[in-house]
Amino acid sequence: MASARGFTLWFTGLSGAGKSTLAEEISRRLHDGGVGHEILDGDVVRTNLSKGLGFSREDRDTNILRIGFVAELLTRHEIPVITAAISPFRTTREEVRRNIGKDRFIEVYVEASLDELVRRDVKGLYAKALHGEIKNFTGVSDPYEAPTDPQISVNSETQSVEESADVIWNYLLANEFITVEQAVLQG
């Protein structure tokens, strides 16, 4: 595996916006380019590292800070990290950015309208939340604070997965987080 500069690619956005899908696509491209890396998916971390946490603001912050702690350890050792977690609170994301280092923390805002997220939701969770059947649902009955100045912003409603991934990939290349050789290998 080729080495890359350590970084954390931090996907944030509402449930169903496409964070995990894009994380998997970038992971595939890194793998194809010979770049060793790790993925910290919010749902997987919540099951294994944050088991027992609820959905209060304190528990959500604790979960995000735990993901950030692991991401910082890996990034410090030059291992690229991809995270995909709603991470609803701006101040908590900023704390993670400070811990990892602003030169290695890349915030990726994955946006889609609430109408589109409701349309995509095969489990009907948004509809239940909108009807008051689910409490503390981020983006409906609980706040989501969108990034004010993300390094990368993509819209899964207006861009294909490939188009969004290209925007992210080109950012990594332009900012020398990956090399031209690694980018060519994945192609």
C-alpha positions in Angstrom: 0.0 0.0 0.0 1.2 3.4 -0.9 1.5 6.0 1.9 -0.5 9.2 1.9 -0.5 12.2 4.2 -2.6 11.6 7.2 -6.0 13.4 7.1 -9.5 13.1 8.4 -12.3 13.4 5.8 -15.3 14.3 8.0 -18.6 13.7 6.3 -21.5 15.5 8.0 -25.1 15.9 7.0 -28.6 14.7 7.8 -29.6 11.0 7.9 -30.0 9.7 4.3 -28.1 12.6 2.7 -25.5 10.1 1.3 -22.5 10.4 3.7 -21.9 6.7 4.0 -22.3 6.2 0.2 -19.8 8.9 -0.5 -17.4 7.6 2.2 -17.5 4.1 0.6 -16.8 5.6 -2.9 -13.8 7.6 -1.6 -12.7 4.5 0.3 -12.9 2.4 -2.9 -10.9 5.1 -4.8 -8.2 5.2 -2.1 -8.0 1.4 -2.1 -7.7 1.3 -5.9 -4.9 4.0 -5.6 -3.1 1.8 -3.1 -3.7 4.1 -0.2 -4.2 2.4 3.2 -6.9 4.1 5.3 -9.7 3.5 7.8 -13.4 4.3 7.8 -15.2 5.3 11.0 -18.9 5.1 10.2 -21.2 6.7 12.8 -23.6 3.7 12.9 -20.8 1.2 13.3 -19.0 3.3 16.0 -22.3 3.7 17.9 -22.7 -0.1 18.0 -19.1 -0.8 19.0 -17.4 2.2 20.7 -20.4 4.1 21.9 -22.8 1.3 22.9 -25.3 2.5 25.5 -25.3 6.1 24.5 -28.6 7.7 23.9 -29.6 10.7 21.7 -29.4 13.5 24.2 -27.1 16.4 23.2 -24.5 15.2 25.7 -24.6 11.6 24.4 -24.4 12.8 20.8 -21.4 15.0 21.6 -19.7 12.1 23.4 -20.2 9.9 20.4 -18.7 12.4 18.0 -15.8 13.2 20.4 -15.0 9.4 20.6 -15.0 9.2 16.8 -12.8 12.3 16.7 -10.4 10.8 19.2 -9.9 7.7 17.2 -9.6 9.7 14.0 -6.9 12.0 15.6 -4.9 9.0 16.7 -4.9 7.5 13.2 -4.3 10.8 11.4 -1.4 11.6 13.7 0.2 8.4 12.5 -0.3 9.3 8.8 -3.3 7.1 8.3 -6.1 8.7 6.2 -9.4 8.5 8.0 -12.9 8.7 6.6 -15.8 9.4 9.0 -19.5 9.4 8.2 -21.6 10.7 11.1 -24.4 13.2 11.3 -22.4 15.1 13.9 -25.2 17.7 14.3 -23.5 20.3 16.4 -21.0 22.8 15.0 -19.2 23.4 18.3 -18.5 19.7 18.6 -17.2 19.4 15.0 -15.0 22.4 15.7 -13.6 20.7 18.8 -12.7 17.7 16.8 -11.1 19.9 14.1 -8.9 21.6 16.8 -7.9 18.2 18.2 -7.0 16.7 14.8 -5.5 20.0 13.4 -7.2 22.3 11.0 -4.6 21.4 8.3 -5.6 17.7 8.4 -9.4 18.0 9.1 -11.5 18.2 6.0 -15.2 18.9 6.6 -17.4 17.6 3.9 -21.0 18.8 4.0 -23.4 16.4 2.2 -26.6 18.3 1.7 -30.1 17.3 0.5 -33.5 18.9 1.1 -35.8 17.5 3.8 -38.3 16.7 1.0 -35.7 14.6 -0.8 -34.6 12.9 2.5 -38.3 12.0 3.2 -38.6 10.6 -0.3 -35.5 8.5 0.0 -36.4 7.1 3.5 -37.4 3.5 2.9 -37.8 2.9 6.7 -40.3 5.8 7.0 -38.4 7.4 9.9 -38.7 10.9 8.6 -42.4 10.6 8.2 -42.7 9.2 11.7 -40.6 12.0 13.1 -42.6 14.6 11.2 -45.8 13.2 12.7 -44.3 13.3 16.2 -44.0 9.5 16.5 -40.2 9.7 16.9 -38.7 12.2 19.3 -35.2 13.7 19.1 -34.9 13.1 15.3 -32.1 15.2 13.9 -33.3 17.7 11.4 -36.9 17.4 12.4 -37.4 17.6 16.2 -33.7 18.0 17.1 -31.4 20.6 15.6 -28.8 20.1 12.9 -26.3 22.9 12.5 -25.1 22.9 9.0 -21.4 23.8 8.5 -20.9 27.5 7.8 -17.5 27.1 6.0 -16.9 23.5 5.1 -13.8 22.7 3.0 -16.1 20.7 0.6 -19.8 21.0 0.0 -21.7 18.5 -2.2 -25.4 18.1 -2.8 -26.6 14.6 -3.3 -29.9 15.8 -4.6 -28.4 17.6 -7.6 -25.1 15.7 -8.1 -24.5 12.0 -8.7 -22.4 10.0 -6.4 -19.6 10.1 -9.0 -19.8 13.9 -9.4 -19.7 14.4 -5.6 -16.9 12.0 -5.2 -14.9 13.7 -8.0 -15.2 17.0 -6.1 -13.8 15.4 -3.0 -11.1 13.5 -4.9 -10.0 16.6 -6.7 -9.8 18.5 -3.4 -7.6 15.7 -1.9 -5.3 15.8 -5.0 -5.1 19.6 -5.2 -4.2 19.9 -1.5 -1.6 17.0 -1.8 -3.4 14.6 0.6 -3.0 12.1 -2.2 -0.5 12.0 -5.1 -1.1 12.2 -8.8 0.2 8.6 -9.0 -2.4 7.4 -6.5 -5.1 9.3 -8.3 -4.1 7.7 -11.6 -4.0 4.2 -10.1 -7.6 4.5 -9.0 -8.7 5.6 -12.5 
